[in-house]
Each structure stands twice: as C-alpha cells, then as structure tokens.
Amino acid sequence: MIAEAILKLKLDAQVTVNGNDIDTCEIIWHDNNPTNITKEQIKVAISELQQNEETKKASAKEKLLALGLTEEEIKLTFGI
C-alpha cells in the first residue's frame, strides 16, 4: 500500500518499496523524488486509501444485505 500511496501523491513517481511498514521500509526513488514527498505525506495518503477501502467495503455490504443475504453469508463468502 506504500507504493500505491506514493503513486496517489505523484502518479508518475518511479519508486521501489522494500517492506510493508512506512516507518521501517526502504524507499528507493528512481527519479530522485523531485517533488520531495515525505513520509508524513505518505502516511496521510495511506490513511486516505484505507478509509476509501473501508467505505467501499461498507457500501458493498449494504448492497448485499439489500439483495437479501444475511450478515453470516456475507462474512463467510466475502469476508466483510
């Protein structure tokens, strides 16, 4: 999700991320980070992406409930 957050901040960023924790991962900027993206900016972008993901899951669950599925069926089938 770190690379996705960086690309949210700069669509054409050329970067490799080694690790899953923003505080300990290695970020290799192949384009020398021309817009000086900071870890704090990446953390905010990660939070926004996670929030968007949760909103989409909640929306999907509401739609499935409206179709007549039970909470248990939704959880077992879709994990939400």
C-alpha positions as CSV (number, residue, x, y, z in Angstrom):
1,M,0.0,0.0,0.0
2,I,3.0,2.3,0.4
3,A,3.8,2.4,-3.3
4,E,0.1,2.9,-4.0
5,A,0.1,5.9,-1.6
6,I,3.2,7.3,-3.3
7,L,1.5,7.0,-6.7
8,K,-1.5,8.7,-5.3
9,L,0.7,11.7,-4.4
10,K,2.6,11.6,-7.7
11,L,1.2,9.5,-10.5
12,D,4.4,9.1,-12.4
13,A,6.7,8.5,-9.4
14,Q,9.4,6.0,-10.1
15,V,9.9,4.2,-6.9
16,T,10.6,0.8,-5.3
17,V,9.4,0.0,-1.8
18,N,11.0,-2.8,0.2
19,G,8.8,-3.6,3.2
20,N,5.3,-3.0,4.4
21,D,5.8,-0.6,7.3
22,I,6.3,3.0,6.4
23,D,8.5,3.6,9.4
24,T,10.9,0.8,8.6
25,C,10.7,0.2,4.9
26,E,13.3,1.1,2.4
27,I,12.0,3.5,-0.3
28,I,14.2,3.7,-3.4
29,W,13.5,6.8,-5.6
30,H,14.5,6.0,-9.1
31,D,13.5,9.6,-10.1
32,N,15.3,11.2,-7.1
33,N,11.9,12.2,-5.6
34,P,11.6,15.5,-7.5
35,T,8.6,16.7,-5.5
36,N,10.2,15.8,-2.1
37,I,7.4,13.5,-1.0
38,T,7.8,13.0,2.8
39,K,6.9,10.0,5.0
40,E,4.3,12.1,6.6
41,Q,2.6,12.8,3.3
42,I,2.8,9.1,2.5
43,K,1.2,8.3,5.9
44,V,-1.7,10.6,5.2
45,A,-2.2,9.1,1.7
46,I,-2.1,5.6,3.2
47,S,-4.8,6.6,5.7
48,E,-6.9,8.1,2.9
49,L,-6.6,4.9,0.8
50,Q,-7.5,2.7,3.8
51,Q,-10.5,4.9,4.6
52,N,-11.6,4.7,1.0
53,E,-11.3,0.9,1.1
54,E,-13.4,0.7,4.2
55,T,-16.1,2.9,2.6
56,K,-16.2,0.7,-0.4
57,K,-16.5,-2.5,1.7
58,A,-19.3,-0.9,3.7
59,S,-21.1,0.0,0.5
60,A,-20.7,-3.5,-0.9
61,K,-22.0,-5.0,2.3
62,E,-25.1,-2.7,2.3
63,K,-25.8,-3.7,-1.3
64,L,-25.5,-7.4,-0.5
65,L,-27.8,-7.0,2.5
66,A,-30.3,-5.2,0.3
67,L,-30.2,-8.2,-2.0
68,G,-31.3,-10.5,0.8
69,L,-28.0,-12.0,2.0
70,T,-27.5,-12.4,5.7
71,E,-24.6,-11.0,7.7
72,E,-23.3,-14.5,8.1
73,E,-23.5,-15.3,4.4
74,I,-21.7,-12.1,3.5
75,K,-18.9,-12.7,6.1
76,L,-18.4,-16.3,5.0
77,T,-18.5,-15.6,1.3
78,F,-16.8,-12.2,1.1
79,G,-15.0,-11.7,4.4
80,I,-16.7,-8.4,5.1
